[in-house]
Amino acid sequence: MRNYITLIAVIMLIVTGVYAKHADKMDADLVQGYYRELVADAAGFEPINDRTAKAIGQDGSVSAYLGIESNIGYGGPLLVGTVLSAEGAVKAIVILEHKETPSYIHKITKAGFFRQFDKKQAGDALTFNYDVDGVSGATLSTRAIASSVQSVAHTIAQAELKITPRKAEVKWSIGIQEMVIALLFLLSYCMPRFKQLAKYRFPFLLLSVVILGFWLNRSLSMGQISALFLGYFPVPGENLLWYIVLIGAFAPAIVTGKNLYCTYVCPFCGLQETAHKISRINLALGKYMKWIRLGKEVILFLVLFLAFLALNPSVSSFEPFGTIFGLNGSSYQWYLLFVILLSSFFIRRFWCHVFCPVGTILDKAAGLSRKVKNKLGPLINTKKAVGVKHGK
């Protein structure tokens, strides 16, 4: 019966995602509405392509060029409108639609990110982290904005201004952060295999709190997992950390059949265990665990369902990771964080045991891996035995 319920849940998620994708397609009237929002006083718009156009003034001349472009931010697609003057200077950048948390957008604006484009021309290189600086704590969102502006500006430069745009040569960004995180995951894979290392589990978790938590704020989140399912893949060369964390969490679960991320790496787990060690009080949940596990599976289904329905991975990111490690969150997230840490004084890894959907999906990946190995193991052994019998 349980397997049927799981199958029904998966089918529901797939149907929801397909429906949302179909309903989210942008039609011509919607594009014209965005154009009107960007240049309200234009007499009309002449298309350059399906996402860029010329704004025609009341005298019939070109008053501006404009376009819309979508790229993947932290929470999913981020639709940006760009307006250029008739001479090709960047005049305005407007976020038309986004699926980020409001605090991220406020942070980007407050940091003066958009002022960098004031003197840019259509043919200028606008490559993120080369020609345009990002905003710490909102890297994916600012990268998405810069990529959208560059796409529109360069399209107009080539099609209308007959200018060959300049582009920075983007190389894969492999620095100290990427190497440290890769080493952290490699060590977590080795720890359960060597007893000498396994006894240092708690200090290793504290190290992860510092590195993966407060330094980089790169905890694996449901927003990241939902983005994976929805097909929102950031550019690997510019977002290598995103892939290292994702692969570092899921690959060991699939290879070993064990959820090593939650046990050895998760920085929020480290914080909870620290709180519990301070109190040394342990209220057991044993007799409630059956219902708690069921509740966690319901939570996982609901956050994925909402993310699929809204095509918005950030909808599923209700975890308190970003609040504590990025010191950034809404009032309810701060309240949630307080309740979780207070509960962790009395119940070891309270969030992990009772709520965490990331842990649930990693446990399911590990469980599926074990089932596959159990099914394939006898078949492989039988083939080996037959090979030995026939002298192969």
TABELVEN-V825994 format. One line per field, one symbol per residue. ss: DSSP state (@ for helix, = for strand, . for the rest). psi: psi as a letter, one per 40 degrees, with the letter a starting at -180 (. if undefined). burial: I if it has 9 or more other C-alpha atoms within 8 Angstrom, else O. A space follows every 10 residues. Layout:
ss->???
psi->???
burial->???
This chain:
ss->.@@@@@@@@@ @@@@@@@@@@ @@@....@@@ @@@@@@@@.. ...====... .=====.... .========= ==....==== =====...== =======... .@@@@@@@@@ ..@@@@@... =......=.. .=......@@ @@@@@@@@@@ @@@@@@@@@. .......... .....@@@@@ @@@@@@@@@@ @...@@@@.. @@@@@@@@@@ @@@@@..... .@@@@@@@@@ .........@ @@@@@@@@@@ @@@@@@...@ @@@@@.@@@@ @@@@@@@@@. .....@@@@@ @@@@@@@@@@ @@@@@@@@@@ ..@@@@.... @@@@@@.... @@@@@@@@@@ @@@@.....@ @@@@..@@@@ @@@@@@@@@@ @@@@@@@@@@ @@@@@@@@@. ..
psi->dddddddddd dddddddddd ddeehhiddd ddddddddgd eidahhidae eiihhhidee ihdiiiiiih ihadeahhhh hhhiideeih dihhhdiifi iddddddddd efddededei ideihfhhed dhiahhefdd dddddddddd dddddddddd efhhiihihh ihghaddddd dddddddddd deehddddef dddddddddd cdcddeffih idddddddde fghihddefd dddddddddd dddddeeigd dddedhdddd dddddddddf hhhiedeedd dddddddddd ddddddddde fgdddegeie dddddefhii dddddddddd dddeddhhfd dddddhdddd dddddddddd dddddddddd ddddddddde f.
burial->OOOOOOOOIO OOIOOIIOII IOOOOOOOOO IOOIIIOIIO OIIOIOIIOO IIIIIIIOOO OIIIIIIIII IIIIIIIIII IIIIIIOIII IOIOIIOIII OOIIIOIIIO OOIOOIOOOI IIIIIIIIOO IIIIIOOIII IIIIIIIIII IIIIOIIIOO OOOOIOOIOO OOOOOOIIIO IIOIIIOIII IIOOOOIIOO IIOIIIOIII IIIIOOIIII IIIIIIIIOI OIOOOOIOII IOIIIIOIII OIIIOOIIII IIOIIIIIII IIIOIIOOOO OOOOOOOOOO OIIOIIIOII IOIIIIIIIO IIIIIIIOII IIIIIIOIIO OOIIOIIOOI IIIIIIIIII IIIIIIIIII IIIOIIIIII OOOOOOOOOO OOOOOOIOOO OO
